[in-house]
């Protein structure tokens, strides 16, 4: 009469008999059950251990090493080229600044622009038609090659020919207008007289 609680519950039908072996349920496909960590049980290894999948842990092949070296060399070469280009650009900018400063010092107080003038001299510079305001004597001197026009900081300055030649020696791009003396009687390359009033 001294049935255990377990036996009493089984007799009453409240609890079904629990198996001693706990097996995981069979997969639905009907295939035999495989372990979760790689399929077949590992031999001589601890349960739960598995080898990492991906690249083999052995030594890399010579081809992989050569490719890695080639990428490293290429990256280094590109970095060196970028550095050289940056240094060249910085050097060029420094030289430009020095030239501008020299020209500015050279032109200091030597320009011949006048505040009140009644003539305009048009000329082509930088692919566009530009103009400088001059008086009648300066217009004749510019057309005769005795005076020149220099571009400095966005302004067009009237200077002597000698000063223009000095500026040209520093940076020829700053010369906006310099007529050769004795050229075709003041007629430009397009056949239009230089002193023509527009």
VENJO-V142895 format. One record per pair of residues at least 6 apart in sequence whose C-alpha atoms are under 8 Angstrom apart, sorted by the first residue. I is the first residue (numbers start at 1). J is the second residue. D is the distance in whole Angstrom. If there is no record, write none. Layout:
i->{I | I}
j->{J | J}
d->{D | D}
This chain:
i->{9 | 10 | 10 | 26 | 26 | 27 | 34 | 35 | 37 | 37 | 37 | 38 | 99 | 99 | 102 | 103 | 103 | 104 | 106 | 106 | 107 | 110 | 111 | 111 | 111 | 112 | 112 | 112 | 112 | 113 | 113 | 113 | 113 | 114 | 114 | 117 | 117 | 117 | 118 | 118 | 118 | 118 | 119 | 119 | 119 | 119 | 119 | 120 | 120 | 120 | 120 | 120 | 121 | 121 | 121 | 121 | 121 | 121 | 121 | 122 | 122 | 122 | 122 | 123 | 123 | 123 | 123 | 123 | 124 | 124 | 125 | 125 | 131 | 132 | 132 | 138 | 139 | 140 | 141 | 142 | 142 | 142 | 143 | 143 | 143 | 143 | 144 | 144 | 144 | 144 | 144 | 145 | 145 | 145 | 145 | 145 | 145 | 146 | 146 | 146 | 147 | 147 | 147 | 147 | 147 | 148 | 148 | 148 | 148 | 148 | 148 | 148 | 148 | 148 | 148 | 149 | 149 | 149 | 149 | 149 | 149 | 149 | 149 | 149 | 150 | 150 | 150 | 150 | 150 | 150 | 150 | 150 | 150 | 151 | 151 | 151 | 151 | 152 | 156 | 161 | 164 | 164 | 167 | 167 | 168 | 168 | 186 | 186 | 186 | 187 | 187 | 188}
j->{15 | 16 | 17 | 32 | 33 | 33 | 40 | 41 | 48 | 49 | 50 | 50 | 170 | 171 | 170 | 167 | 170 | 152 | 163 | 167 | 163 | 159 | 157 | 158 | 159 | 157 | 158 | 159 | 160 | 133 | 134 | 157 | 158 | 134 | 135 | 133 | 134 | 135 | 133 | 134 | 135 | 136 | 133 | 134 | 135 | 136 | 139 | 131 | 132 | 133 | 134 | 197 | 131 | 132 | 133 | 134 | 139 | 194 | 195 | 129 | 130 | 131 | 132 | 129 | 130 | 131 | 176 | 177 | 130 | 176 | 176 | 177 | 156 | 156 | 157 | 147 | 195 | 195 | 147 | 148 | 178 | 179 | 179 | 186 | 194 | 195 | 179 | 180 | 181 | 182 | 186 | 161 | 178 | 179 | 180 | 181 | 182 | 160 | 161 | 181 | 158 | 159 | 160 | 161 | 178 | 158 | 159 | 160 | 161 | 164 | 175 | 176 | 177 | 178 | 179 | 156 | 157 | 158 | 159 | 164 | 175 | 176 | 177 | 178 | 156 | 157 | 158 | 159 | 164 | 174 | 175 | 176 | 177 | 157 | 174 | 175 | 176 | 174 | 176 | 178 | 175 | 178 | 174 | 175 | 174 | 175 | 193 | 194 | 195 | 193 | 194 | 194}
d->{6 | 6 | 7 | 7 | 6 | 6 | 6 | 7 | 7 | 8 | 7 | 7 | 6 | 7 | 8 | 6 | 7 | 8 | 8 | 8 | 8 | 7 | 6 | 6 | 5 | 7 | 5 | 6 | 8 | 8 | 7 | 6 | 6 | 7 | 8 | 6 | 5 | 5 | 7 | 7 | 6 | 8 | 6 | 5 | 5 | 6 | 7 | 6 | 6 | 5 | 6 | 8 | 5 | 5 | 6 | 7 | 7 | 8 | 7 | 7 | 6 | 4 | 7 | 6 | 5 | 6 | 8 | 7 | 6 | 8 | 6 | 8 | 8 | 6 | 8 | 7 | 7 | 8 | 5 | 6 | 8 | 7 | 6 | 6 | 6 | 7 | 7 | 8 | 6 | 7 | 7 | 7 | 6 | 5 | 5 | 5 | 8 | 7 | 6 | 7 | 7 | 6 | 5 | 5 | 7 | 6 | 5 | 6 | 6 | 6 | 8 | 8 | 6 | 5 | 7 | 6 | 5 | 5 | 6 | 8 | 6 | 5 | 5 | 7 | 6 | 5 | 7 | 7 | 7 | 6 | 5 | 5 | 7 | 6 | 5 | 6 | 6 | 7 | 8 | 8 | 7 | 8 | 7 | 7 | 7 | 6 | 6 | 5 | 7 | 4 | 6 | 6}
